[in-house]
Amino acid sequence: MKKFLIATAMTLIMASSSQATTIGISMALFDDNFLTVLRNGMISYAGTLDDVQLQIEDAQNDISRQQNQIQNFIASKVDALIVNAVDTNATVAMSELAANAGIPLVFVNRMPVNVDSLPPKQAFVASDERESGTLEAQEVCRLLNGKGKALVMMGELSTFHARQRTQDIEDVFSTPECSGIEIVDKQTANYMRVQGADLMSNWLSAGIEFNAVVANNDEMAIGAIQSMKAAGLDMKDIVVGGIDATADALEAMKAGDLDVTVFQNAAGQGQGAVDAALKLVKGEPVETKVYVPFELVTPANLDNYLKKN
C-alpha cells in the first residue's frame, strides 16, 4: 500500500515499498506558483504508480544548494534524478555528476545549456519555448492592431526560457504586421509578482508612456496589473500578456485585467519527467527532447481552462 510521509519541512517523500524505484528531485524553488503545479503533477502521477518513491528537495533558488542536493541524492544511490535547474548555465556539471555515477538524469521545464550534448541516459522534458513568447506576442500584436508602445518584463536572465521568450517577443514585433509596436523598455522582474509590481511602479513614476505590458510569465503580469490599478489606470486601455495560465492568471483574465496568457502544461511536464526517468532506469529508449505543447488562452476560450483548474 502506498503511503505519504513528510521527511523534513522541505523534503517530501512518497514511498510504496522497500523495493521502490527512487527518484531524487531537486526543484529550483518551491515558492513559485507554476513550479508548484509542476511538482504536484509529479507527486500526483507517481501516486498512481506502484513501487515509485519521490524524494523532493527545494533548492531555494540557490545553485550551490542544488548542486549539494544532487550530490546527496547520488550518495544515497537514488535510481534516477530529475532536476528543475536554478541556473541553466550550470547544467553541464550536473550532467557530469550523474553520468559519472551512472544515474539517469531528466531536466524538467528549464532547458539545460548542454541540451544538444546530453550524455546517454539523460533527457529534457518541457515545452518548446519558441512557441510561448511567440503565441503571446502575436495575440498582443493583434489586440493592438500592430501599433503601440510595449513594456517587456523579463524573467530570470540566468534561465534559457526568459531569454527565449524575450527574443520571441522581439522577433514577432519585428515582423511587417507588428512593426508598428515599439518596445520602449524591458527589464527583469525575475518571474516574481512583487518584483513585477515594483518594476511597474518605477515605470509609472518615470512617466513612461505605454499601452501594452508583455511579461515572460503570469506572476510578473499580475504584479504589473496590481500597480497599474493602484495608480488608477483603466485596464481596458492597457493590453497585458503573460505565460503559464496559472489559476491566479485565469482569475485575472476573468476579471478583465489580463488579456492573454499561454497555457504551459506544468502537470503534463511533471508526468513526462517521471515517465522519462522510469524508462531510463529500465534501459528503454527516450527522446533527448520531449516537448509538451503550449496553448494560447484568451477570454474567448477562458472557460475551457477555468475547468482545468
N, C-alpha and C positions, 0 to 999 in steps of 0.2 A: 504494500500500500504506500502511495506517495505521501509525503508529509512536508510541510514547510517549516523551516527553522530560521530564526534570526541569529546569526553568529555574532555580529557586532552591530553598532549603530550604522556603520557604513558598508556592511557586507551582508548580502542576502544569499542564503544557500538553500537550494531546493534539492532534496535527496529522495531517492526511492529505494535504494538497496546498496549494500556494500560493493556490489559488482557494477554499480552505475558508471556510465561514461561521464567523466568530469570535465566540464568546460570552464576555464578561468576567463572571466570577462572584466576588462578594465574600461570603464566609461570616462569620457573626458570630464563630465560634470553631471551630477545628479540633479542639481538645482537649475534645470533647463526644461521648459515645457515639452519641446519636441523630443529631446533625448529621454525624457521620462516615458513618453509614449513608446519610443523605440525599446527602451529597457523592459517596460511592461509587456511589450509584444513578445520579447524573448521568453520572459517568465511564463506568460500565458501559454505560449506554444509548447514550451518544454513540459508544461503541466499535462499536456495531452499525450506525452510520450512515456514509454516505460523505460526505467533504468537510465535516466538522464539527470545529472546533477549540475546546477549552475552555481558558480561562486562569483559574485559580482562586487566589484570594488569601485569606489568613487575617487578619481584622480584629482578632483577639485581644481581642474584647470592648471595643474602643476606637472610639467613634463618630467621632472625628476621623480615625483611621486609615482607617476605612471610607469616609468622605467623600473622602479623598485617593485611595483606590483607585478609586472611581467616576470621579473627575476624570481620573485617569491612563488609565483604560480609554477614556474619551471622547476624550482627547487622542490616543490610539493608534488611534482610529477603529474600534473593535470594531463588529460588526454588530448586536449586542444585548447587554443586560445582564441578569443575574439577581442579585438581592440577598436575602440572608438577614439581615435588619436587626438590628444590635446594639440599637438603641433605636427602637421603632416610632413614637415621637413625632417622630423626625427624618426621616420618610419624605417629608414634603412637599417639603423641599429637594432630596431625591434625585430625586423625580419631576420637579421643575422643571429640574434639571440635564439629565436625559435628554431631556425634552420639547424644551428649547431647542436641544439638539444633534441632534434628530430621530432619536434612537436608541431602539428599542423596549426596554421595561423590564418584567421579571417579578419581582415579590416572591414569595418562596417561604417557606412554613411560618409565618412570623411576620407577622400581619396588619398592614398599614400603617394608620396613623391616618387616612389620606385614602382608604381603600379605596372609599368611596362617591362619590369625586370624582376618580378617577384620570383623567389626560389620555388622549387617544387613543393607541393602540399601547402601552398598559400594562395589566397584569393581575396577579392574585393567585392563587397555587396553594397549597393547603394542605388541611387537614381542618377541618370545622366544629367549632370549639372548644366550642360549646354542647352537643355530643354527648359529648365526652371526660369532663369532670368529672361530667356527669350520669350516664353509664353507671357510672363508678367509684363515685360516692356511692350510687346505687341498690343496687348489689351490697353495699357496706359496710352499708347500712341493712338489707338482707335478712339478712346474716350476724349482725347484732346484734339481729335481731327488733325493730327500731325503737326500741331503748333502749340508751343508753350514754353514755360521755364520750369525745369525739374531740379529737385534736390535729391541726391542719391545717398542713402545710408548704407554703409558697408559693414559687413560682419568682421570677424577676427581675421586680420590680414595674414595671420600665420596659417590659415586654412585655405586649401585649394578652392573650396566651393565659394568662399567670399570673393576671391579674385575672379573666378569664372563667372559668377552671377553678375558682377560689376561689368566685366567685359561683354557679357551678353547684352546688357542694357545699352552700353555704348555702341555695340555693333548694330542693334536694332535702330537706335536713334540716328545712326549714320546712313540708313537706307533712304532712298529718294522720298518715299511716302512719309517718313518720320523725321526728315532732316530739319524740319521747322521747329523741332524741340531742342532747346538749349539746356545743357546741364550746367547750372550756374554755380553749383558747389557739390562736392562729395567728400564725406568724412566718415570715419569709422565710429560706430557705437557698440562694437564688439558683441553684436547679437543680443544685447541686454535692453529690456524695456526702460529701466531707469536711465541708462545712458542715452537711449533714443529720445527720451523726454528732455534730458538736459541739452542734447545737441540741438533739438528743435528750438528750445528756449533761447539758445545762443544765436541761432539763425534769425529768430524773430527780433531779438534785441538789436541785431546788426542791421535790421531793416531790409533784409534780402527779399526781393520780390520773386514769387514763385506761384505756380498753380498746380504743381504735382510733387508728390513725395514717393520715391521708388526705393523701397527698402529690401535688403538682402534676406530679411526674414520678418515674420509677423510680429515678434516681440518688439523690435525697433519701430515698426509701423504703428503699433498700439501706443508706444511711448510718445511718438510724434503726435498722434491724434490727441492724446491727453493734454499735451502742452498747447496745441492749437486751440482746442476747445476752452482751455483755461484762459487763453488770450482773447477769447471772444470771436474767433474766426468761424465762419459758416462753413461746415464741412461739405455743403453742396457745391462750394466754389473751388474745392481742392480735390484732385484725384489722388488717392492713396493706394499704393500697392504693396503687398508683402508676399512671402513664400512660406509654406508649410501647412496652411489650412488647419491651424490649431483650433481647439474648441473656443478659446477666447477670441480668436480672429473671426471665426464664423459668427459669433455673437456681435462683434463689432460691425460686420457686414450686415447682419440682420437689422442693426440699429441705424444703418445708413451712413456709417462713418468710414468703413473700409470698402473700396471699390473692386479690388481684385486680389486674389491670393492664388497660390498654386499648391494643390494637394500633393504632398510628398508622403507616401505610404510608409510611415515610420514603423508601424507594427509589421507590415509586409517585409521591410528591410530586416527587422529583428528576426522574423521567422526564417527568412532567406539565409541569414548569417548562421543561425543554429543548424539549419539543414546542410549548408555547405561544410560546416565544421564536422558534423557527424559523418558525412560522406568521405571527407578527407581522412578521418580516423579509420574508416573501413577500407581505405585504399581505392574508393570509387572515383571516377573522373569528375572534375568540377571545372567549369569555365573560370578563367582567371578573373574576368569581369562579369558580374551578374547584376543586371540592371532591372529595377522596378520602375515602371513608367510614372511620369508626372501627369497631373490633370489640372486644367485651368478651372478655377472656381470664380463665378461671378454671381450677382444677385439673381440672374436668370436660372441658374441651376443650383442655387444655395441649398434648397430643401433636401436635395439628394445627399448632401454632405452633413447636414444637421442630423439626419437619421443615422449616419455612421458614428456620430459622437453621442 
